[in-house]
Amino acid sequence: WFQGDMEFGPRALGHRSILASPARSEMKDRVNGIKRRESFRPFAPIVPAERAAEFFELEGESPFMLFALRVRENARERLAAISHVDGSARVQTLRREANPLLYALLEAVGERSGAPVLLNTSFNLDDEPVVCSPADAVRTFCRSALDALVIGPFLVNR
C-alpha cells in the first residue's frame, strides 16, 4: 500500500504499509516470512477510531500506535494475526479525515468480514528502509512474495 506523502516517525501509519487480513493466525507467519524477520515479532492492527472500542480495550484514540492495549476476548479469534501472546496489540486508530482512502478500505473490509481491521506493518524488507518512492515500492514488491501492490490508483497483481 503506497499512497500519498511519506510518513515521519517510527511506525507505518498507512501511507507506506504492508496490509493483510488479521483473521487467520497463519497470516502472522506469512507476513513475517515476506519481511524475512523473526517469528516472535508482533504486528499492529489499524481500525477506524469510531469502531476501535468494539475490538480493543481503548478509551479515546491511538493514531500513532503508541499503546499496547488488550484485544477484547470476543475479538481475539477474529483478529488472531495481530494479537500478542499476552492478548494485547499496539493499535492504530484512524479518522476518515486523516486518510480517507485507507479509511474507505477499512470500511470495505468491515463490510466483507464484520471487522474493519487490518494488520499493518511497514512497507520494507529486512535489509532495506521503508520504501520512499514509487520505484522503491515496485522494487520491494518484485523482490518479495507480496500478492499485490496498490500504488496510487493502480493495482498490480502477481
N, C-alpha and C positions, 0 to 999 in steps of 0.2 A: 504494500500500500504506500504509494509515493504521491503525496498530494500537497499542494500549496508551499508556503515558506517553511524552511527548515526550523526545527525547534532548537531551543537553547536550554541546556541543563542535562542532568544525569539520566533522564528517563525518556522512553519512546512514548510520546503523548498523542499519537495518531496522525502524524504527518509523514513519518518515516518508520513504518511499523510492519512487522510480520504479524498477521492476524489469523486466528484459527478458531474453530469451534471448541469451546471448553467442555463439551458434553461427554466426551469419552476420555478416560484416564490415559489411554494409549497415545492421545494427541500430545501429551507432555513429552513422551519419549520420541515421537516423530519430530517435533519441533526442536528438541534438544539435539537429535541426530542431524537435522538440517543445519543447525547453527554450530554443530560439532563442539558441544560443550558438555559439562558434567551432568549426569542424570539427576543429581540431587537438587539442582538449581531450579527454583520456582519461577512461575510466570505470573503476570499480573492480569486481572480482569479489567475491562473497560465497560461501563454501564451508564445509561442515561441517569443523570443526577436525580431526576424525579422518581426513578424506579429502584434506586440503589438499596433502599431500606427493605425492599422485598427479599433481597438475596443476601444482604450483609448487615451485620450489627453496626450501624452507622447513624450517627446524629450529625446532620449537616452535610458537607461535601468534602471531597478529596480530589481536586482536579490535578494534582501533581504527584500522585502515588506516594504520599509521604507516610501513610499509616497502614500498619498491618492490622486488619480487622477480622473478626470472626465471620466465617461464612455461616449463614443460618443453617441449622440442622436439616431443614426440609429442602434446602437447595444444594447440599453438598454432592449428592449423586448426580444432579443435572450439571454441576459445574466441577466435575472431578479433575479436569486438567489444570485448574487454577487454584485448587485448594492445597495448601501446605500440609505437611504431615500432622501439624497441630490443629488443623481446621481453620486456619486463618488465610488471608490473601491480602496482598498490597493493592488496594482498589484505586482505580481512577474513575472518578465521576465526570460526566461530560454534559455540558449545557448545549442546547441547539445552537445558540448564537456563537459559541466558541469554535465550533467546527460543524457546520450544517451538513456537509456531505457524509462525514463519519457518523453523525447522529442519525441521518437517514438510513445508513447501512445497519446500525444497531436496531432501529425500528423494524426494518425488513427482516432481520434475523429473529427478532422477537415475535413477529407475525408467524414465521415458519416454525419456530421451536418453542415458543412460550416464554423464552428467557432472552431479553435483549442484551446479551452479554457476549463479549468476545475475549479470547486470550489475546494479549497484546505484548509484543516484545520488540526490541529494536531491530531495525532492518539492516542487519550486517551478519557476517560470518565471524568465526572466532579469530581470524587473522586480519581483520580489517576494521576500520572505524565505521560508524553509522554512515550509510550512503548519503551523499550530499547532492549530487547532480543526477539528471536523468541517465547519463552514461554510466555512473556508478550503479544505479538501480538495475539497469539492463545487465551489466557485467556480473553483479551479485546474483541476479536471477539465473543467468546462464551457468554460473559456477555451482549452483545449489540444486537441491531437489524440490524447490518450491513448485507448487502446482500451477500458480498463475501470478501474474504481475498486473496490478492496476496502477497505471501511471497517467495522471491527468484523466482525460476522458477515454483512455484506451485500456482494453483488457487483452492481455497476451496469455494464452493457454499453452501448455506443453502438448 
